[in-house]
Amino acid sequence: MIEIKNLVKEYNGIRAVDNLCLNIDGGEIYGLLGPNGAGKSTTILMLTGLIMPTSGECLIDGTEVSKNPIEVKKKIGYMPEDVGFYSNLSAYENLEYFARLYGIPEKELQDRTDELLKQVGLYGVEKTVGGYSKGMRQRLGIAKAQLNDPSIIILDEPTANLDPQGVADYRSIIKQIAKLDKTVLVSSHILSEISKVSTKIGILQKGRLIREGTWEELSSDIENKDLPEIRINVETKVPMPQFNHPEIISADYKNDDKTAAIVAKSDIRDEISGILYKNNVILKNLSLDATTLEDAILTYYSEEVPEL
């Protein structure tokens, strides 16, 4: 569990983090969202004990970070935006080196390293890290963040500069980690990535938490917002009677029932794809008019933050 109480960080009289209060429950994937300069990375650096707060507290599973930084580091795994590795070593050799720094016993070291490399799809890769793509380095960074089997994993801008395949790999790995009942804090300015992996989202603006909730809760808070529209195009007719999902508000079937526009309370493309597959319908296209969802959340960025 992560607790942040009245956290403040000032640089030359300017507050990068301003009286921040935040609680993240165990087992949650919490997305910390906000524009560049909102205070996300500064908050993470205080949570990991890499910088000291001006005032306030950060607690990791009840342990205050600034007073017990060594103890806290045993409980967390951290992946910064730019992950550092020894470029002349392989993935296994890098993890082996860091595992020894953590004091992982030799009898456990190989099994632990092999397990993590398999999780991130790098098991058996012999080439040195210097020849890795950005996505491969990020996957290795997620493995490194789990070496000490932490209860809390903190990822700062994990999808920055990744190609689509790298982003897909990242999502898959995060879902695997979630099944291990770990608490994951993901910081990003990329709204689509936060919405796809997080169970709860907090929006920072000028160092303050201005909104918090699930993706659906944050979207529904916007007055007069448009609801997401899912567009379907298939080879044969869309099986209309099967689309009775509780999230569906309305559905408009066109062109001899080979296309449909479904208005829903949330993004249910996975469920729709499953229904089409069960009905042996060949799917040509399944898309989301995502601008309405993103615009709803992005309106928070332009809100005036009141003075305390």
Long-range contacts (C-beta under 8 A, 24 or more apart in sequence): 1-25, 1-26, 1-59, 1-60, 1-61, 1-62, 1-183, 2-30, 2-47, 2-58, 2-59, 2-60, 2-152, 2-183, 2-185, 3-57, 3-58, 3-59, 3-62, 4-43, 4-47, 4-56, 4-57, 4-58, 4-59, 5-56, 5-57, 5-58, 5-59, 6-55, 6-56, 6-57, 7-43, 7-46, 7-53, 7-55, 7-56, 7-57, 7-58, 8-53, 8-54, 8-55, 8-56, 9-39, 9-42, 9-43, 9-46, 9-51, 9-53, 9-54, 9-207, 10-54, 15-207, 16-42, 16-207, 17-42, 17-43, 17-46, 17-53, 17-207, 18-206, 18-207, 18-208, 18-308, 19-56, 19-208, 19-308, 20-56, 20-204, 20-207, 20-208, 20-209, 21-209, 22-202, 22-209, 22-212, 24-183, 24-185, 24-200, 25-183, 26-151, 26-181, 26-183, 27-178, 27-181, 27-182, 27-183, 28-183, 28-184, 28-199, 28-200, 29-174, 29-178, 29-184, 29-186, 29-197, 29-198, 29-199, 29-200, 30-183, 30-184, 30-185, 30-186, 30-198, 30-199, 30-200, 30-201, 30-202, 31-186, 31-187, 31-188, 31-194, 31-195, 31-197, 31-198, 31-200, 31-201, 31-202, 32-185, 32-186, 32-187, 32-188, 32-194, 32-201, 32-202, 32-204, 33-188, 33-189, 33-191, 33-194, 33-201, 33-202, 33-203, 33-204, 33-297, 34-189, 34-203, 34-204, 34-205, 34-301, 35-189, 35-205, 35-301, 36-189, 38-189, 38-204, 38-205, 38-206, 38-207, 39-204, 39-206, 39-207, 39-208, 40-156, 40-187, 40-188, 40-189, 40-204, 41-81, 41-156, 41-157, 41-187, 42-207, 43-187, 43-204, 44-78, 44-154, 44-156, 44-185, 44-187, 47-76, 47-154, 47-185, 48-72, 48-73, 48-76, 48-78, 48-154, 49-73, 60-152, 61-151, 61-152, 74-148, 74-150, 75-150, 75-151, 75-152, 76-150, 76-151, 76-152, 76-153, 76-154, 77-144, 77-145, 77-146, 77-147, 77-148, 77-150, 77-152, 77-153, 77-154, 78-145, 78-153, 78-154, 78-155, 78-156, 79-138, 79-141, 79-142, 79-144, 79-145, 79-153, 79-154, 79-155, 79-156, 79-158, 80-141, 80-156, 81-156, 81-157, 81-158, 81-160, 83-137, 83-138, 83-140, 83-141, 83-144, 85-129, 85-137, 85-140, 85-141, 85-144, 86-129, 87-128, 87-129, 87-130, 88-128, 88-130, 89-128, 89-129, 90-125, 90-126, 90-127, 90-128, 90-129, 91-117, 91-122, 91-125, 91-129, 91-132, 91-140, 91-143, 92-117, 94-129, 94-140, 94-144, 95-140, 95-143, 95-144, 95-147, 98-144, 98-147, 99-147, 102-147, 102-148, 104-147, 104-148, 112-147, 112-149, 113-147, 116-143, 116-146, 116-147, 117-143, 119-143, 119-146, 119-173, 119-176, 120-169, 120-173, 121-169, 133-163, 133-166, 134-161, 134-162, 134-163, 134-166, 135-162, 135-163, 135-165, 135-166, 135-169, 135-170, 138-162, 138-166, 138-170, 139-166, 139-169, 139-170, 139-173, 142-170, 142-173, 142-177, 146-177, 150-182, 151-182, 151-183, 152-182, 152-183, 152-184, 152-185, 153-177, 153-182, 153-183, 153-184, 153-185, 154-184, 154-185, 154-187, 155-184, 155-185, 155-186, 155-187, 156-187, 157-187, 157-188, 157-189, 158-186, 158-188, 159-188, 159-190, 159-193, 160-188, 160-190, 167-193, 171-196, 171-197, 191-294, 191-297, 191-298, 192-290, 192-294, 195-293, 195-297, 203-297, 203-300, 203-301, 205-300, 205-301, 205-303, 205-305, 206-305, 208-305, 210-300, 210-303, 210-305, 211-300, 215-266, 216-265, 216-266, 218-296, 218-297, 218-300, 219-266, 219-293, 219-296, 219-297, 220-265, 222-296, 222-299, 225-292, 225-295, 225-296, 226-292, 226-295, 226-296, 227-263, 227-264, 227-265, 227-292, 228-263, 228-264, 228-266, 228-267, 228-288, 228-289, 228-290, 228-292, 228-293, 229-261, 229-262, 229-263, 229-264, 229-288, 229-289, 229-292, 230-261, 230-262, 230-263, 230-264, 230-267, 230-268, 230-269, 230-272, 230-286, 230-287, 230-288, 230-289, 231-259, 231-260, 231-261, 231-262, 231-285, 231-286, 231-287, 231-288, 231-289, 232-259, 232-260, 232-261, 232-262, 232-272, 232-276, 232-283, 232-285, 232-286, 233-258, 233-259, 233-283, 233-284, 233-285, 233-286, 234-258, 234-259, 234-276, 234-281, 234-282, 234-283, 234-284, 235-281, 235-282, 235-283, 235-284, 236-281, 236-282, 237-281, 238-276, 238-281, 239-275, 239-276, 239-279, 239-281, 242-275, 242-278, 242-279, 243-272, 243-275, 245-271, 245-272, 245-275, 247-271, 267-293
